[in-house]
Amino acid sequence: MGKSIRGSTKKRETRGRKKTTGPGEAVMVRLHPPLLTDLDKWISNQKNPPSRPEAIRRLLENAFTRKAY
């Protein structure tokens, strides 16, 4: 008899929208092409390239932890 489907360890895709990073307020940001190009270059230089929203979150966290404002 063949293997049971229930015994599979492969994670099933869920239906619907993917989970976000948690509770928080959504902020829409428009970036002009030169800044977007710089962001994409920064992303490509990371060990584990993040998505654009995650990259923006990381850059903001880095800027605010420096207390340069």
C-alpha positions in Angstrom: 0.0 0.0 0.0 1.3 3.5 -0.8 2.1 6.3 1.6 -0.7 8.2 3.2 -1.2 11.8 2.4 -1.8 12.6 6.1 1.7 11.4 6.9 3.2 14.1 4.7 5.4 16.6 6.5 5.1 19.2 3.8 3.5 22.4 5.1 0.1 23.1 3.4 -0.5 26.4 1.9 -3.4 28.2 3.6 -6.1 30.0 1.7 -6.5 33.7 1.8 -4.2 36.6 2.6 -0.8 35.9 4.1 -0.2 36.9 7.8 1.3 40.3 8.2 4.0 41.3 10.7 1.4 41.8 13.4 -0.7 44.6 14.8 0.3 48.0 13.6 -0.7 50.8 11.4 -0.3 50.5 7.7 1.7 53.4 6.1 1.8 53.9 2.3 5.0 55.3 1.0 5.7 56.3 -2.6 9.3 56.2 -3.7 10.7 57.9 -6.8 12.8 55.6 -9.1 16.3 56.7 -7.8 15.4 56.0 -4.2 13.7 52.7 -5.2 16.8 51.7 -7.1 18.9 52.4 -4.0 16.6 50.4 -1.8 16.7 47.5 -4.2 20.5 47.6 -4.3 20.6 47.6 -0.4 18.2 44.6 -0.4 20.4 42.7 -2.9 23.5 43.2 -0.7 21.8 41.5 2.3 22.6 37.9 3.3 18.9 37.0 3.4 17.3 39.6 1.1 14.2 40.9 2.8 11.0 42.1 1.0 10.8 45.8 0.3 8.5 46.5 3.3 10.8 44.5 5.6 13.8 46.4 4.2 12.2 49.7 4.9 11.3 48.6 8.5 15.0 47.5 9.1 16.4 50.7 7.7 14.0 52.8 9.9 15.0 50.8 13.0 18.7 51.3 12.2 18.1 55.0 11.8 16.2 55.4 15.0 18.6 53.3 17.1 21.4 55.7 16.2 19.5 58.6 17.8 20.6 60.9 15.0 17.3 62.8 14.9 
